[in-house]
Structure formats: C-alpha cells, structure tokens
Amino acid sequence: MAEITIYVSRNGKSKNLKLRDSEGNRDPDGDKITTVVNLGDTVIWELDPDGSNLYSLNGIEKKASSEADLLIGHPTLQSNGSYKGTVKNDPKLKGKKESYYIRYKIKEDGTIQADDPKLRMKK
C-alpha cells in the first residue's frame, strides 16, 4: 500500500488545472493525466509546492457518470488544506477507472471551479 500524491496547480492564467503526480505522470498541456493506483493505496491531492497559483482546494468527488467507485467514501480535508482518500481493497476493481472532480478556487473571493481527471486501478 503506497501513498500517491496528485499535485494541483493552475494552467497559466486560465481557469483550468495543470496536474502531475508522484508517479511521474504529467500532461505538459494541463489536466489530462490518469493516476494508476493499487488496492489499499492512499491518494493525496495537494496544491503544487512548486507553485500552484490557486487559492484553495475545495473538494474531491466522484462524477455520477464514473465507470467505477475506487475510493472508500469521499476524500477528506486535512489540516494543511490537502485532501486524502483511500483506495478500496476490492480485487473486482482491478483495471477499472474512476472519473472525479477536483473543486478549487483561484482567488479567495472567487467562484469554485471544477476539473475532472481520472484514477485507474492497476490490473
């Protein structure tokens, strides 16, 4: 059981996200990454320490149209502003994908935005 971190930042001056993860996945153009997880892994979403240009993370939630539900419940807000979730320990989920929303604010008084990357269970 590993700990995987998804680093969240703003893509330039747009309202879109730029994502990378601790497994070396990144999309130089933005948010099109799929993070591969194993049974029982811990997943942490945090503002990118290399510079996020975001005010805050405001939630992580599964999309209603998602193929699978890989996480136990909803990821929870941590005292440092990150979110933490645990991957289910269910072998039937191997190879399945979960689509989810990252909710965030660009400015303190700004509107909450959303973007939708994916988690995929390792086969």
Phi, psi and omega in degrees: 000118184251166173251124181243132180249133174253118183266127188247129175215170179274138179275094181063227179257011180282179175267004183269161179265157170238126186237149170212163178226169184289354177267003177093003177281136176201153174240111182300340179266354178152243197249015186268060175247152171238116180272127180269130183235162176245164177308131176078000179297155171258133179243130179239131174252126180216157174297138185297121179294345177279002180119115184255332187055030175236153177279315184197161165268140185233015175145154175230123180214144180293140174286143179300329182273007183297141179295326185213164177243094186275337186263150174281113180061205178260140173304144185252146178291133178258164184298337180269006179092355178275172176238144184229133178223161180238135178283137179300153179258059185238107182302338178294344182272357182302130180085352181278158178243144171243126173265138183213167177255139164256122178258139186205162174241141176275321179233158182306316182264015185275172177284147175284126180259170177217147174221160191226082173279192184222153167248142175231132178284133177298144180283000000 
